[in-house]
């Protein structure tokens, strides 16, 4: 028979919470104590001195039904009916229970536990008024806090306690709780499922709300560690005390921080009872839309009668993924008060759930909604789908039955079954319980030993609250930790409803993502998820969103304009095909042909006085060297290779040295000729036709030695210059030894400076064919060109360096050709009257007078 102690007629004044326990019982040969949270004391709205108007033990607190938890009672009734009907499990033994209401209050938890141990309304510690041997076990502990309070007392009597609440590693300590067993699956991977969800939707700025207990602290610790690995930051962390809180206190402290926070994504972890304070303190609409992610222990559909679910519309919740218990849903559909006329608790639930006011004033009066079914109740009041707690309670009842089955089997084998076959001490059940395992009606394997318990699997549900105040939970994904990585988390984002404000996935970030081409710059004093976006430095790219650092492109690539991709650099060099290369090549060939033409003129008119007077051999040598000076510039045009790189500077140095040496020889011959005409002058002995040849050979030989040392130690080589021109690879010749290169240029400059100095000294010698003035001017041009070449060459990059050197070669060569030979060609071809022996003789006589 079902009884409801303490229940009288329903009056306008609400019943006091402390007045009735147990709230329902069913007789049986063996009794189980069951502690469920069915009736909740309303959150105290009194503040200040009003709290002290009544004694603590006399204060009357109005209660409120937690309708959804009544499914747990029906799960108990369903399991007990199945067990009692099973002829093999507990033959000839009926199982009964005493059902107690519990609440998040140390006082009430201990009071209920003592009532169970005493067996009557009056609490008598260490004394039991219950019939000997009928109490076998206690099933209770919807939360870790309740399990701890009950376990502390029950362990004194070695009373088996089986917790159906969320798995807590602390309760697994057998040294502290040797007779406490946990039936819930392990939630050690729950935080990983939450992280998977955050990473999938790219949310990195979240709020954390958890109960202020060890389970909540452990969840926060694991979450923070995994958040750091995945780049997720916490905007705030709110801890909800697991105790009674004043309504206004919660309204002023908890919710304002949550509602005004900058984050749009809030993760809530905790049991339904502990977090009910959030429901009591909620406002109709949050100022800022939020995405709520609830873990498996918070039933998001439970709320106070005066509240609604609109603020949580679109929330995502992790629920236990369970197999369906056969026959349970059919059993729920058939539950009506008329089927259980003696079940006063069912009657009270029916009156409250179906809003039947004043019907309880006359218990004999027919209950309203006679044809109603639990299936018609809204989701906030009752769920036809078995909840995770109901599933665990169902397995727990069976675990006790199988433990009793094992106990009586052992006793039967020992032949100790007597007339008092049901009498035994409850502590004797512990040896059987800890090894109990079985398959339930859904086919799932169940273990009482916590070390063999399976890892929980989760269904991801989308909570929907419709304008007509109906609600629903839609499965949108699942998280199965035991599956391989990549297959453990699945979700269908297209079917998710995100709330009233938008159909798109909410943006749960502190800072907008940095697009490719930018990198994240941390903000001082802010979490890592809050940053500014800075463009990548020159030469670097970022090809992904939210790049921490920009990376340099390879040497043969360069960034595009957006700096999000590296493009291959174009190979380039001074080519004959490009206009500039073609122009320089044309100039070089033209000047070489012009020089060859001048040489032809000098050869044709070699017997004329002007050609003879200027040393035909040196003139030929100088013209030939100038031809090669013009042509050597062609070595700098085209794709450089090992051969051209070796020839470029060495050929240029040698032919220019021959040219400058020839000019120096000319100036020396001029000064020797005029100085040596004095009577008795010792210089006369140096006047010899081969002196000029010796000068050219000695000066050129020294340059050949320099070039030989250069080529033998560190010769020039082709290289790819990837830095001079943006987006281009310049193929050029590296000088190898820069010191050798400048030594060669320096020696050539020394010869040029010597020629200029000597020519300047003899510039006023009175001879018709004296070249000193022309040589002076030509060497001035030559020195000016190469003096400006050095700084320009040093400051140039890439092809510009080659162009500068070619221009200097052509300009200096053209200066020598124009200043020295063009005037002579003018005399030879256009002013022939000056190219006579008589004119030469007259000038020579005047020269003797000057030097006499």
VOGU-3710 file (C-alpha; in Angstrom, 3 decimals, decimal comma):
1> xxxxxxxxxx> 0,000/0,000/0,000  1,215/3,496/-0,813  0,995/6,007/1,984  1,706/9,693/2,263  2,453/10,475/5,915  1,761/13,935/7,080  -0,560/14,813/4,199  -3,823/16,289/5,313  -6,281/18,496/3,512  -4,924/21,220/1,303
11> xxxxxxxxxx> -5,535/24,718/2,693  -4,741/28,193/1,581  -1,785/28,176/3,935  0,912/26,053/2,306  2,260/22,993/4,062  5,485/23,343/5,969  8,413/21,541/4,519  9,494/19,761/7,712  6,126/18,245/8,561  6,127/15,147/6,354
21> xxxxxxxxxx> 8,835/12,510/5,811  8,694/9,868/4,473  6,305/11,232/1,892  5,360/7,827/0,445  6,007/4,179/1,246  5,242/0,756/-0,157  5,276/-2,278/2,084  7,411/-5,272/1,279  9,368/-8,091/2,860  12,497/-5,983/2,362
31> xxxxxxxxxx> 12,601/-2,206/2,372  14,793/0,241/0,485  15,186/3,813/1,642  14,953/6,169/-1,324  15,776/9,869/-1,106  14,493/12,006/-3,973  14,112/15,711/-4,466  10,406/16,128/-5,226  9,376/19,113/-3,173  11,500/22,231/-3,118
41> xxxxxxxxxx> 11,481/24,843/-0,412  10,948/28,219/-2,022  13,952/30,489/-2,047  13,760/32,783/0,920  12,863/36,353/0,006  13,200/37,644/3,553  16,095/39,918/4,314  17,567/41,607/7,358  15,739/41,360/10,684  12,811/39,443/9,153
51> xxxxxxxxxx> 15,012/36,342/9,046  15,074/36,235/12,855  11,345/36,474/13,614  11,025/32,710/14,119  13,211/30,027/15,631  15,332/28,110/13,108  13,724/24,777/13,987  10,219/26,230/13,988  10,376/28,235/10,805  7,736/27,149/8,322
61> xxxxxxxxxx> 8,927/27,265/4,732  6,392/26,845/1,947  7,245/24,121/-0,524  6,821/23,830/-4,247  6,495/20,793/-6,481  9,362/19,865/-8,799  7,054/18,148/-11,227  9,680/16,758/-13,595  11,350/14,856/-10,772  8,180/12,834/-10,251
71> xxxxxxxxxx> 9,335/10,693/-13,152  11,981/9,357/-10,746  9,215/8,121/-8,432  7,531/6,384/-11,344  10,887/4,830/-12,315  11,095/3,415/-8,761  7,533/2,061/-8,971  8,162/0,600/-12,436  11,386/-1,129/-11,343  9,856/-2,477/-8,113
81> xxxxxxxxxx> 6,809/-3,817/-9,988  9,064/-5,557/-12,517  11,229/-7,069/-9,773  8,272/-8,266/-7,740  6,771/-9,870/-10,863  10,018/-11,626/-11,760  9,821/-15,198/-10,380  13,558/-15,761/-10,736  15,158/-12,630/-9,333  13,716/-12,545/-5,782
91> xxxxxxxxxx> 11,361/-15,548/-5,581  8,815/-15,399/-2,774  10,258/-12,079/-1,601  8,566/-8,740/-2,123  10,531/-5,548/-2,334  9,197/-2,339/-0,811  10,501/1,164/-0,277  10,243/4,267/1,833  10,478/7,474/-0,162  11,877/10,594/1,478
101> xxxxxxxxxx> 12,123/14,078/0,124  15,480/15,762/0,360  16,785/19,251/-0,322  20,048/21,175/-0,446  20,134/21,676/3,271  22,487/19,942/5,703  19,839/20,051/8,404  17,091/18,466/6,285  19,424/15,846/4,793  20,594/14,653/8,198
111> xxxxxxxxxx> 17,028/14,793/9,510  15,738/12,563/6,708  18,617/10,119/7,163  17,951/9,843/10,901  14,253/9,306/10,244  15,114/6,404/7,961  17,445/4,888/10,557  14,969/5,428/13,438  11,976/4,164/11,535  9,433/6,563/13,026
121> xxxxxxxxxx> 8,538/10,228/13,096  10,503/10,932/16,290  14,246/10,997/15,786  16,028/8,560/18,116  19,741/8,222/17,295  21,206/4,690/17,580  17,724/3,186/17,936  15,411/1,754/15,268  11,685/1,218/15,640  11,528/-0,512/12,242
131> xxxxxxxxxx> 11,003/-4,253/12,084  14,299/-6,105/12,343  15,983/-7,157/9,105  13,713/-5,309/6,701  15,967/-2,341/5,866  18,496/-3,368/3,232  19,957/-0,275/1,542  19,609/3,426/0,913  19,340/4,924/-2,556  20,001/8,637/-2,452
141> xxxxxxxxxx> 22,214/11,502/-3,324  21,016/13,458/-6,304  24,089/15,622/-5,809  27,546/15,104/-4,372  26,720/17,357/-1,433  23,714/15,223/-0,459  25,705/12,005/-0,866  28,421/13,368/1,404  25,948/14,340/4,113  24,115/11,033/3,995
151> xxxxxxxxxx> 27,285/8,962/3,678  28,846/10,522/6,759  25,943/9,272/8,870  25,180/5,957/7,154  28,802/4,810/7,176  28,677/4,801/10,996  26,240/1,891/10,741  27,927/0,292/7,700  24,663/0,870/5,873  24,921/0,410/2,066
161> xxxxxxxxxx> 24,314/3,668/0,257  23,945/3,784/-3,525  24,171/7,214/-5,122  22,289/7,852/-8,347  23,579/11,406/-8,768  26,387/12,505/-11,081  29,594/10,534/-10,723  32,035/12,200/-8,347  35,637/10,909/-7,999  35,706/12,134/-4,387
171> xxxxxxxxxx> 32,971/9,671/-3,423  35,054/6,915/-4,984  37,476/7,074/-2,045  36,787/3,770/-0,283  38,881/4,747/2,723  36,523/7,620/3,446  33,301/6,096/2,055  33,668/2,288/2,179  29,936/1,582/1,863  28,977/4,183/-0,725
181> xxxxxxxxxx> 28,483/3,098/-4,348  27,935/5,240/-7,441  25,757/4,044/-10,309  26,005/6,999/-12,682  28,357/6,743/-15,664  31,631/8,634/-15,431  31,670/12,208/-16,706  35,434/12,500/-17,031  35,185/13,474/-20,713  32,261/15,887/-20,454
191> xxxxxxxxxx> 34,515/18,931/-20,577  36,056/17,628/-23,817  32,631/17,540/-25,421  32,046/21,164/-24,411  35,446/22,153/-25,837  34,631/20,313/-29,075  31,449/22,360/-29,340  33,250/25,654/-28,681  35,995/24,913/-31,184  33,514/23,748/-33,820
201> xxxxxxxxxx> 31,623/27,056/-33,740  34,846/29,066/-33,220  33,717/30,504/-29,883  36,686/31,681/-27,845  35,141/34,194/-25,427  32,837/32,468/-22,946  31,464/32,732/-19,446  31,698/29,855/-16,976  29,027/29,159/-14,352  29,473/26,208/-11,995
211> xxxxxxxxxx> 28,439/25,085/-8,554  30,741/26,033/-5,728  31,748/22,500/-4,771  34,474/20,012/-5,592  32,739/18,761/-8,735  32,298/22,282/-10,003  35,900/23,120/-9,164  37,173/20,021/-10,950  35,113/20,846/-14,037  36,440/24,410/-14,084
221> xxxxxxxxxx> 40,016/23,183/-13,648  39,717/20,744/-16,557  37,926/23,301/-18,707  40,588/25,952/-18,148  43,369/23,538/-19,041  41,666/22,486/-22,259  40,647/26,057/-23,077  44,275/27,160/-23,012  45,189/24,397/-25,466  42,416/25,458/-27,855
231> xxxxxxxxxx> 42,705/29,228/-27,555  39,480/29,791/-25,601  39,286/32,421/-22,855  36,894/32,974/-19,977  35,267/36,378/-19,710  34,109/35,587/-16,160  33,692/32,641/-13,800  30,657/32,540/-11,533  30,353/29,990/-8,721  26,875/29,232/-7,390
241> xxxxxxxxxx> 26,812/28,172/-3,713  25,258/24,767/-3,089  22,945/25,985/-0,341  19,884/28,104/0,215  20,363/31,644/-1,002  18,184/34,691/-0,616  16,304/35,593/-3,775  17,364/39,234/-3,836  20,965/38,343/-3,150  21,099/36,105/-6,177
251> xxxxxxxxxx> 19,267/38,660/-8,258  21,732/41,391/-7,375  24,960/39,375/-7,524  24,766/36,446/-9,897  22,523/37,492/-12,736  23,720/41,084/-13,286  27,264/39,882/-13,882  26,017/37,258/-16,303  23,594/39,546/-18,110  25,985/42,484/-18,497
261> xxxxxxxxxx> 29,018/40,447/-19,516  30,443/40,991/-22,978  30,378/37,317/-23,864  27,456/35,789/-25,708  28,291/32,174/-24,859  27,831/30,856/-21,324  28,704/27,339/-20,180  26,745/26,112/-17,148  27,811/23,088/-15,122  25,986/21,806/-12,105
271> xxxxxxxxxx> 22,962/19,861/-10,995  19,421/21,082/-11,454  18,773/21,693/-7,759  21,903/23,763/-7,187  21,367/25,890/-10,269  17,648/26,429/-9,697  18,620/29,704/-8,047  19,382/31,050/-11,534  15,827/30,261/-12,582  14,374/32,012/-9,569
281> xxxxxxxxxx> 16,371/35,128/-10,188  15,987/35,394/-13,941  14,291/38,346/-15,582  11,805/37,926/-18,434  14,261/38,950/-21,125  18,000/39,330/-21,012  19,289/42,676/-22,308  22,005/40,876/-24,278  21,190/37,668/-26,173  23,060/34,665/-24,811
291> xxxxxxxxxx> 23,870/31,192/-26,033  23,611/28,784/-23,106  25,552/25,528/-23,076  24,324/23,258/-20,286  26,039/20,082/-19,159  24,279/16,799/-18,549  23,265/17,394/-14,907  21,219/20,550/-15,385  17,726/20,024/-16,724  17,249/23,238/-18,634
301> xxxxxxxxxx> 13,495/22,677/-18,905  12,939/22,809/-15,130  11,937/26,191/-13,823  9,618/27,891/-11,315  5,969/28,002/-12,199  5,988/31,745/-12,710  8,996/31,680/-15,015  9,244/30,865/-18,684  11,901/29,426/-20,956  12,228/32,309/-23,410
311> xxxxxxxxxx> 15,678/33,468/-22,194  17,054/29,962/-22,789  15,552/29,523/-26,253  18,217/28,095/-28,553  20,336/26,692/-25,728  22,471/23,604/-26,292  22,554/20,936/-23,617  24,493/17,705/-23,174  22,151/14,893/-22,137  22,987/11,287/-21,427
321> xxxxxxxxxx> 22,754/9,122/-24,519  20,888/6,066/-23,239  19,109/3,014/-24,536  15,354/2,910/-24,073  13,993/0,825/-21,208  11,376/-1,473/-22,624  7,849/-0,802/-21,379  8,645/2,358/-19,419  6,967/4,793/-21,804  3,888/2,557/-21,970
331> xxxxxxxxxx> 3,854/2,459/-18,185  3,910/6,264/-18,038  1,021/6,553/-20,468  -1,098/4,293/-18,271  -0,390/6,130/-15,015  -3,550/7,863/-13,757  -4,812/8,425/-10,198  -7,662/5,984/-10,748  -5,197/3,172/-11,404  -3,488/3,836/-8,069
341> xxxxxxxxxx> -6,320/5,075/-5,851  -4,271/4,668/-2,650  -1,306/6,634/-3,971  -1,840/9,977/-2,285  1,456/11,340/-3,656  0,274/10,707/-7,211  -2,973/12,488/-6,381  -1,113/15,521/-5,039  1,160/15,559/-8,067  -1,828/15,339/-10,388
351> xxxxxxxxxx> -3,574/18,225/-8,673  -0,499/20,411/-8,919  0,653/19,419/-12,406  -2,778/19,816/-14,007  -3,514/23,022/-12,042  -6,569/21,765/-10,145  -7,132/24,471/-7,507  -8,919/23,679/-4,257  -9,623/20,067/-5,268  -7,577/18,748/-2,367
361> xxxxxxxxxx> -9,898/20,353/0,149  -12,183/17,364/-0,352  -10,050/14,243/-0,835  -13,073/12,215/-1,954  -13,873/14,670/-4,728  -13,057/13,463/-8,204  -9,764/14,674/-9,555  -9,943/17,032/-12,475  -8,801/15,903/-15,912  -9,886/12,313/-15,433
371> xxxxxxxxxx> -9,092/11,492/-19,035  -5,801/13,382/-18,997  -2,456/11,678/-19,467  1,033/12,548/-18,376  1,811/12,755/-22,078  -0,274/15,929/-22,310  1,777/17,818/-19,743  4,236/20,417/-21,015  7,918/19,561/-21,056  8,620/21,807/-18,080
381> xxxxxxxxxx> 6,255/19,683/-15,965  6,869/16,177/-17,226  8,936/14,368/-19,837  7,837/11,083/-21,367  11,445/10,309/-22,284  13,348/8,709/-19,438  15,809/11,145/-17,920  19,364/10,305/-16,992  18,564/10,301/-13,263  15,521/8,064/-13,768
391> xxxxxxxxxx> 17,614/5,667/-15,831  20,238/5,506/-13,077  17,572/5,050/-10,369  16,048/2,205/-12,388  19,452/0,506/-12,600  20,063/1,188/-8,901  16,853/-0,592/-7,834  17,877/-3,567/-9,929  21,412/-3,454/-8,494  19,965/-3,852/-4,982
401> xxxxxxxxxx> 17,705/-6,685/-6,201  20,623/-8,516/-7,832  22,724/-7,961/-4,717  19,933/-9,518/-2,621  19,657/-12,321/-5,142  23,368/-13,059/-4,752  23,111/-12,885/-0,949  20,232/-15,356/-0,749  21,920/-17,649/-3,272  24,987/-17,826/-1,035
411> xxxxxxxxxx> 22,827/-18,343/2,016  20,912/-21,091/0,243  24,113/-22,856/-0,731  25,216/-22,859/2,915  21,870/-24,339/3,948  21,228/-21,579/6,429  17,800/-20,526/5,174  15,357/-20,938/8,055  11,923/-19,712/8,809  13,285/-16,213/9,309
421> xxxxxxxxxx> 14,700/-16,297/5,876  14,456/-12,539/5,365  16,276/-11,537/8,511  19,766/-10,262/7,942  21,874/-7,251/8,763  22,079/-4,604/6,077  25,887/-4,463/6,251  25,960/-8,065/4,977  24,734/-6,788/1,599  27,993/-4,880/0,996
431> xxxxxxxxxx> 29,957/-7,993/0,089  27,435/-8,823/-2,605  26,835/-5,317/-3,929  30,411/-4,415/-4,798  30,685/-7,314/-7,260  27,197/-6,987/-8,733  26,878/-6,605/-12,468  24,002/-7,374/-14,815  22,343/-6,484/-18,117  19,260/-4,318/-17,826
441> xxxxxxxxxx> 16,167/-4,631/-20,004  17,664/-2,184/-22,519  20,639/-4,503/-23,027  23,167/-2,218/-21,327  25,742/-3,749/-19,017  25,591/-2,262/-15,519  28,348/-2,405/-12,887  28,100/-1,363/-9,252  31,903/-1,265/-9,001  32,856/2,302/-9,908
451> xxxxxxxxxx> 36,174/1,183/-11,366  34,318/-0,811/-14,013  31,726/1,848/-14,792  31,537/2,958/-18,389  32,264/6,417/-19,746  29,131/8,489/-20,308  27,926/9,181/-23,823  26,045/12,364/-24,638  23,343/13,554/-26,968  23,513/17,265/-27,821
461> xxxxxxxxxx> 20,015/18,714/-27,588  18,701/22,060/-28,822  16,173/23,648/-26,455  13,300/25,382/-28,231  10,717/27,616/-26,591  7,883/28,626/-28,852  5,714/31,774/-28,654  2,731/29,697/-27,516  4,831/28,739/-24,455  5,347/25,165/-25,592
471> xxxxxxxxxx> 8,845/23,774/-25,653  10,850/20,943/-27,083  14,287/19,357/-27,095  15,676/18,450/-30,511  18,694/16,230/-30,920  21,310/17,996/-33,063  24,448/15,988/-32,359  26,234/13,584/-30,074  29,541/13,110/-28,278  30,844/9,581/-27,768
481> xxxxxxxxxx> 34,269/9,763/-26,044  35,164/6,132/-26,734  35,021/6,654/-30,509  38,237/7,507/-32,395  39,224/11,149/-32,603  37,313/12,840/-35,409  34,396/10,453/-35,021  33,664/11,165/-31,366  31,920/14,506/-31,986  29,201/15,040/-34,568
491> xxxxxxxxxx> 26,740/17,892/-34,929  24,302/19,166/-37,546  24,494/22,932/-37,309  21,907/23,497/-40,032  19,039/22,332/-37,803  20,090/24,347/-34,736  17,861/27,235/-33,735  19,978/29,994/-32,191  17,362/32,098/-30,469  15,043/34,926/-31,255
501> xxxxxxxxxx> 17,589/37,403/-32,518  19,260/35,737/-35,502  19,318/32,549/-37,528  23,073/32,727/-38,024  25,655/31,199/-35,702  26,321/33,750/-32,924  29,757/35,307/-32,774  31,212/34,349/-29,411  34,571/36,085/-29,649  36,274/38,906/-27,776
511> xxxxxxxxxx> 37,853/40,326/-30,923  36,921/39,802/-34,541  39,115/37,337/-36,356  42,174/38,645/-38,136  41,868/37,937/-41,833  44,807/36,460/-43,752  47,481/39,076/-44,236  47,191/40,236/-40,622  48,480/38,911/-37,329  47,174/39,112/-33,804
521> xxxxxxxxxx> 48,716/41,738/-31,556  47,994/41,093/-27,848  46,391/43,867/-25,826  48,177/44,716/-22,620  46,353/43,441/-19,565  43,783/41,509/-21,635  43,366/37,744/-22,169  44,929/36,150/-25,210  41,551/36,074/-26,984  41,377/39,879/-26,970
531> xxxxxxxxxx> 43,728/41,358/-29,530  44,199/43,828/-32,341  44,905/42,924/-35,951  48,176/44,246/-37,376  49,220/43,988/-40,995  52,119/41,647/-41,620  55,550/43,286/-41,960  57,166/43,703/-45,345  58,153/40,391/-46,861  55,926/38,305/-44,566
541> xxxxxxxxxx> 52,490/36,728/-44,968  49,788/35,001/-42,948  47,654/32,550/-44,892  45,251/31,643/-42,068  42,778/33,463/-39,903  43,911/34,614/-36,478  47,574/33,980/-37,214  49,796/34,424/-34,175  52,819/35,272/-36,298  53,530/36,165/-39,879
551> xxxxxxxxxx> 55,935/33,967/-41,787  58,540/34,997/-44,305  58,194/33,847/-47,865  60,901/31,558/-49,254  63,812/33,256/-50,975  62,352/32,554/-54,407  58,884/33,931/-53,538  57,361/37,239/-52,438  54,071/38,316/-50,805  51,135/39,428/-52,867
561> xxxxxxxxxx> 49,461/42,761/-52,200  47,090/41,240/-49,610  50,031/39,484/-47,902  48,133/36,240/-47,644  49,962/34,273/-50,327  53,500/33,937/-51,676  53,980/34,401/-55,398  56,983/33,031/-57,268  59,552/35,684/-58,051  60,350/36,407/-61,690
571> xxxxxxxxxx> 63,885/35,609/-62,813  65,337/38,731/-64,408  68,633/40,039/-65,715  69,786/42,695/-68,181  68,724/41,031/-71,377  69,331/41,892/-74,994  65,607/41,604/-75,553  64,598/44,408/-73,243  64,810/48,010/-74,515  67,560/49,136/-72,149
581> xxxxxxxxxx> 69,766/46,150/-72,849  69,191/46,501/-76,550  70,060/50,221/-76,423  73,287/49,659/-74,491  74,334/46,844/-76,796  73,642/49,037/-79,815  75,721/51,885/-78,378  78,585/49,524/-77,553  78,651/48,022/-81,021  78,275/51,442/-82,645
591> xxxxxxxxxx> 81,190/52,904/-80,721  83,335/49,862/-81,402  82,630/50,208/-85,122  83,392/53,908/-84,914  86,669/53,109/-83,183  87,469/50,538/-85,830  86,747/53,197/-88,474  89,155/55,585/-86,750  91,734/52,801/-86,666  91,210/52,292/-90,376
601> xxxxxxxxxx> 91,750/56,007/-90,990  94,984/55,928/-89,004  96,189/52,874/-90,898  95,326/54,390/-94,234  97,044/57,652/-93,384  99,847/56,101/-91,372  102,543/57,878/-93,358  101,111/61,326/-92,825  102,987/63,616/-90,441  100,242/63,803/-87,810
611> xxxxxxxxxx> 100,055/60,028/-87,478  103,831/59,673/-87,342  104,221/62,520/-84,859  101,824/60,800/-82,342  103,501/57,415/-82,205  101,642/55,145/-84,600  102,200/52,010/-82,482  100,696/53,530/-79,318  97,819/54,954/-81,326  97,065/51,574/-82,826
621> xxxxxxxxxx> 97,337/49,914/-79,422  95,041/52,493/-77,832  92,431/52,198/-80,593  92,424/48,425/-80,486  92,063/48,469/-76,690  89,195/50,953/-77,015  87,444/48,611/-79,445  87,648/45,874/-76,829  86,603/48,327/-74,108  83,356/48,974/-75,983
631> xxxxxxxxxx> 82,840/45,305/-76,762  83,581/44,081/-73,221  80,414/45,825/-72,066  78,500/43,172/-74,002  79,713/40,603/-71,460  77,519/42,357/-68,883  74,367/41,909/-71,009  72,532/38,574/-71,087  72,079/35,677/-68,649  75,174/35,498/-66,445
641> xxxxxxxxxx> 77,032/32,213/-66,210  80,328/31,046/-64,795  82,303/31,953/-67,945  80,862/35,423/-68,430  81,251/36,198/-64,718  84,960/35,297/-64,902  85,455/37,388/-68,073  83,386/40,453/-67,192  85,650/42,193/-64,696  88,971/40,671/-65,772
651> xxxxxxxxxx> 88,608/41,532/-69,484  87,270/44,972/-68,542  90,229/45,543/-66,192  92,837/44,310/-68,674  91,689/46,224/-71,768  91,153/49,427/-69,789  94,592/49,047/-68,254  96,098/48,655/-71,743  94,221/51,759/-72,867  95,253/53,856/-69,879
661> xxxxxxxxxx> 98,818/52,498/-70,089  98,964/53,550/-73,734  97,840/57,056/-72,808  100,408/57,150/-70,003  103,107/56,045/-72,473  101,995/58,785/-74,875  102,339/61,483/-72,202  105,706/60,132/-71,132  106,975/60,127/-74,735  105,792/63,724/-75,198
671> xxxxxxxxxx> 107,607/64,990/-72,109  110,740/62,964/-73,022  110,703/64,345/-76,533  110,637/67,965/-75,442  112,900/67,591/-72,413  115,407/65,479/-74,305  116,070/68,116/-77,005  118,185/70,214/-74,633  121,900/69,906/-75,273  123,579/67,655/-72,720
681> xxxxxxxxxx> 120,270/66,495/-71,220  120,453/63,057/-69,549  116,865/62,350/-70,568  118,051/61,848/-74,145  119,241/58,361/-73,183  115,584/57,331/-72,423  114,364/58,406/-75,847  114,002/55,067/-77,532  111,210/53,628/-79,697  110,697/50,699/-77,304
691> xxxxxxxxxx> 110,234/52,794/-74,161  106,521/53,191/-74,856  106,149/49,459/-75,381  107,871/48,769/-72,065  105,522/51,173/-70,270  102,427/49,459/-71,700  103,761/45,967/-71,008  104,874/46,719/-67,441  101,626/48,498/-66,458  99,451/45,864/-68,089
701> xxxxxxxxxx> 101,533/43,067/-66,575  100,942/44,363/-63,072  97,169/44,378/-63,728  97,407/40,813/-65,061  99,054/39,787/-61,768  96,260/41,405/-59,786  93,608/39,654/-61,886  95,434/36,331/-61,582  95,487/36,599/-57,797  91,794/37,534/-57,839
711> xxxxxxxxxx> 90,806/34,573/-60,026  92,972/32,210/-58,022  91,607/33,128/-54,599  87,963/34,192/-54,778  86,817/34,589/-58,385  83,504/36,115/-59,477  80,523/33,780/-59,718  76,862/33,989/-60,793  74,320/34,504/-58,005  70,600/35,027/-57,564
721> xxxxxxxxxx> 69,857/38,354/-55,859  66,469/37,899/-54,170  66,402/41,136/-52,196  67,245/44,011/-54,506  64,044/44,128/-56,519  60,569/43,396/-55,055  59,074/40,320/-56,633  62,147/39,617/-58,760  65,231/37,438/-58,603  68,127/39,287/-60,215
731> xxxxxxxxxx> 70,640/36,967/-61,837  73,935/38,814/-61,602  77,620/38,232/-61,152  78,996/38,507/-57,681  82,494/39,987/-57,661  83,631/37,298/-55,265  86,356/39,229/-53,495  85,210/42,806/-53,138  88,719/43,817/-52,063  90,244/42,379/-55,229
741> xxxxxxxxxx> 87,627/44,139/-57,346  88,395/47,518/-55,796  92,152/46,868/-55,966  91,854/46,347/-59,720  89,774/49,520/-60,051  92,149/51,370/-57,768  95,205/50,377/-59,828  93,434/51,475/-62,999  92,537/54,741/-61,310  96,153/55,201/-60,227
751> xxxxxxxxxx> 97,295/54,872/-63,847  94,598/57,280/-64,996  95,545/59,811/-62,321  99,226/59,496/-63,325  98,381/60,054/-66,975  96,248/63,065/-66,086  99,009/64,584/-63,952  101,751/64,148/-66,588  99,495/65,378/-69,377  98,540/68,404/-67,300
761> xxxxxxxxxx> 102,214/69,322/-66,824  102,982/69,295/-70,549  99,682/70,743/-71,746  101,316/74,014/-72,965  104,100/72,483/-75,084  104,029/74,343/-78,452  103,719/71,619/-81,028  101,127/71,263/-83,670  100,627/67,637/-82,934  101,207/67,738/-79,185
771> xxxxxxxxxx> 98,467/65,520/-77,613  98,999/66,750/-74,050  95,942/69,035/-74,041  93,668/66,385/-75,506  95,014/63,731/-73,167  94,485/66,060/-70,206  90,890/66,676/-71,124  90,228/63,016/-71,953  91,682/61,872/-68,638  89,625/64,507/-66,849
781> xxxxxxxxxx> 86,528/63,001/-68,418  87,760/59,486/-67,632  88,496/60,235/-63,994  85,216/62,102/-63,543  83,245/59,155/-64,879  84,924/56,576/-62,649  84,953/58,861/-59,619  81,171/59,173/-59,884  80,944/55,436/-60,623  82,065/54,332/-57,148
791> xxxxxxxxxx> 79,324/55,935/-55,006  76,667/55,261/-57,633  77,671/51,603/-57,890  77,622/51,191/-54,124  74,137/52,651/-53,779  72,650/50,677/-56,678  70,949/47,314/-56,486  70,120/44,564/-58,907  70,239/45,373/-62,583  71,047/48,995/-61,772
801> xxxxxxxxxx> 74,558/47,980/-60,704  75,194/46,343/-64,080  73,752/49,318/-65,944  75,929/51,757/-63,991  79,080/49,782/-64,823  78,180/49,473/-68,510  77,430/53,182/-68,701  80,749/54,011/-67,035  82,626/51,750/-69,482  80,927/53,292/-72,515
811> xxxxxxxxxx> 81,172/56,865/-71,252  84,858/56,664/-70,314  85,766/54,843/-73,529  83,815/57,343/-75,588  85,572/60,161/-73,728  88,981/58,771/-74,642  87,969/58,195/-78,236  86,379/61,594/-78,679  88,958/63,706/-76,898  92,075/62,095/-78,330
821> xxxxxxxxxx> 91,256/60,805/-81,824  88,361/62,861/-83,170  90,503/66,054/-83,475  93,168/64,081/-85,381  90,599/62,601/-87,714  89,349/66,107/-88,334  92,866/67,214/-89,363  93,483/64,107/-91,440  90,211/64,191/-93,297  89,022/67,804/-93,286
831> xxxxxxxxxx> 91,982/70,083/-92,546  94,782/68,526/-94,553  96,823/71,718/-94,854  97,842/71,322/-91,256  98,988/67,764/-91,911  102,215/68,836/-93,707  105,871/68,579/-92,924  106,341/72,330/-93,182  103,853/73,147/-90,489  105,447/70,510/-88,262
841> xxxxxxxxxx> 108,931/71,991/-88,876  107,828/75,555/-87,998  106,278/74,428/-84,734  109,256/72,305/-83,922  111,626/75,295/-84,370  109,507/77,424/-82,052  109,618/74,590/-79,570  113,389/74,596/-79,550  113,468/78,310/-78,760  111,249/77,812/-75,799
851> xx> 113,329/75,017/-74,320  116,735/76,580/-75,257
//
